[in-house]
Structure formats: C-alpha cells, structure tokens
Amino acid sequence: MTGKHIVVIGAGYAGLSAAARIGRGPDRVTLIAPEQRFTHRVRLHELAAGRQVTRPEIARVLRGRKVTHRATRAVALDLAAREVVTADGDRVAYDTLVYALGSRTSWGGVPGAAEHAYPTERAEELRRRLAGGAPGTLAVVGGGATGIELATELAEAYPAWQVRLVAAGQVGGWLSERGRAHVLAVLDRLGAKVDEHRRVTAVTAHGLTCEDGEIPAEVVVWAASMEPQPLAAESGLAVNAQGRALVDDHLRSVSHPEVYVIGDAAAVEVPGIGELRMACATAMPQGHYLAKLLTGRTDKPFSYRYATQCLSLGRGEALVQLIHGDDSVRPRVLTGATGRLVKAGNIRAGPVAGV
C-alpha cells in the first residue's frame, strides 16, 4: 500500500481506531469527520445524567501519525471517480476508502417520535431539560441495553422525576434469567416503573400512545433501536435490507473492492455467529483488524468471538452478562463491586486507549 491515499470517513469507535493505527504505516491517511473531540457513545447516558464524561481531542489521538484530519462532514460518495464530497464543497480523492459512519437512532416510523422525543445524540440537551424544568414523568422507550442504561442512570440522577421504562417486549429479554432479574431489581430500587409488552404507536407533546392506551409524560427519551447512516445506500454501495453495507471476510465491500466498511455500517458475517450486532465491542476490533490488513501485518480473514456484555445500572451498580463466543448467554452474571470494576475496565480500554 506504500504511497497510497487512504481516506477514512467517520471518527467513531471503528473509524478513529482504524485511522490512528493505519497512520503508523507507510501510506497517507485523511480522516473526514466534523468532530474535534471523540464522542464516547456508550457513555451518553452518563452525560444526560449530568456526569463528567471525558472527550479526548481527536488531534491528540492522531498526534505522531501520518493522518490529516478534515473537520467536515462527508455528504456524498462518487464511487466511480473515487472521491468523497464534503459539506464544505471539496472533493477528496482516494485510492482506498474506509467507510465508518456508524449508526444513528432509528425512529422506526413512529409518528411524532422525531419531533417530541430525545434521542441519545441529544444527551446534553436532555440534561438541561431535566435539570432546569419542573419534574414530572420521564418515559424511556426501549427495553434494550441503551434504554436500561438510560432509565437507571436518569432515575438515580433525577429522583424527583418519575421514570417509566416502556418496552414492546421484555426489558432485558435477551439476558439470562439472573441478569434480567437483577436489572428489574435495580430499576425497582431506583423507583423506576417498568411497562413491558406495550408497543408505542405515536409520540405527542403529552407523552406516548400505545396499542393498549396512553402513557402521559412530560419528557420522552427514545432508545428503541439503531439504524446505519444512509450514505452507503444512497451512494450505491451494496447493502442489505437494513441498510448495512455487504462486505466479504476481509471487510471489503462486495460491490466496490476499493471500499472497506467497518463498524455499525457493515453487515459483517462471522462463521458460527452470523451477522455481528451493532456495538462498540464489535466495531473496535474491526478497526484494529483493518489497520493491520491495510498496513500489511495480516492477510487473514476477520474473525471475532463475543465474551461479555456490560450494562451500567447507575453509578452504584453494573451488570456483566457472561456470554458464549456465539453471543448466546451463559447463566452467570457479575454484579455489585465486581460488575462495576469489570465495566469500568472495559470503558477505560476504549478506542483511544493505546493507539
């Protein structure tokens, strides 16, 4: 790859990990991302709760690497010309493109959700709303990991608010029996009300409309699901029904071999597991692997095995769900002080550590 120009778009868990490590090699690297600081997405629930969250400067992460950071947004891809079109009107040519734009909150087509609910991307705005207004009912929609972390963190940080966690199915339904029981116990201890099997059909200025009735709420937080950024599909990369780019076992686009796709944007199939779920735990290893591939330190296919899933349950609690390599759950969980220590260790070993 000596003398090539590698362009990385996106500075999330996958993109920043890849850019920093590729920048140690012989090729010229340009990182296109509007942020000046890294956003630790798995800690946005802490930001919403008013906690101090460290955001390292991207320039500091890239210091000493052959990487130029263009602080602008990629708005289009000209795949035929091998150019990235940026928001400031420039066209950046590449020999190899690393697409790592990741995912965003999905509204799921629910009327009023985008207009009346806060996604995690608006964590700071949510914090100001909860800290500055008269308390009432705060409804968190989504019984997955993001919804659980938000509900517990917000219930602990804002005890004057009545937190309600609303889920279409079971809250923590993918966890082991012990894991789910622990989550429900913590929610109960924090005074949060759990509404299971209540599918939201609309969001209004006054709360939620469900298939079986209304849930009044002064504030609604949306954490139901995620979706890939649409630029891959809009630009003509081959994607699956969910909009994730189709890649081979070396993370190369099946339709455009000069493009590699990593992180939440990629539909990565691993033998014995299937398609990897969207998570920082799957995104970072892809960024590390691709850097090795593009700098000539490996030619093997990408491989991955799951190990744990960690959930923050407020500042005083955490859950570490032990899982098999194929992502199926084990009965055992870690909670209390042990869970907090393991969770904290995983956060410290984030994408900017050791690059």
Secondary structure, 3 states (H helix, E strand, C coil): CCCCEEEEECCCHHHHHHHHHHCCCCCEEEEECCCCECCCHHHHHHHHCCCCCCCCEHHHHCCCCCEEEECCCEEEEECCCCEEEECCCCEEECCEEEECCCEEEECCCCCCHHHHEECHHHHHHHHHHHHHCCCCEEEEECCCHHHHHHHHHHHHHCCCCEEEEECCCCCCCCCCHHHHHHHHHHHHHCCCEEECCCCEEEEECCEEEECCEEEECCEEEECCEEEECCHHHHHCCCECCCCCEEECCCCEECCCCCEEECHHHEECEECCCEECCCCHHHHHHHHHHHHHHHCCCCCCCCCCCCCEEEEECCCCCEEEEEECCCCCEEEEEECHHHHHHHHHHHHHCCCCCCC
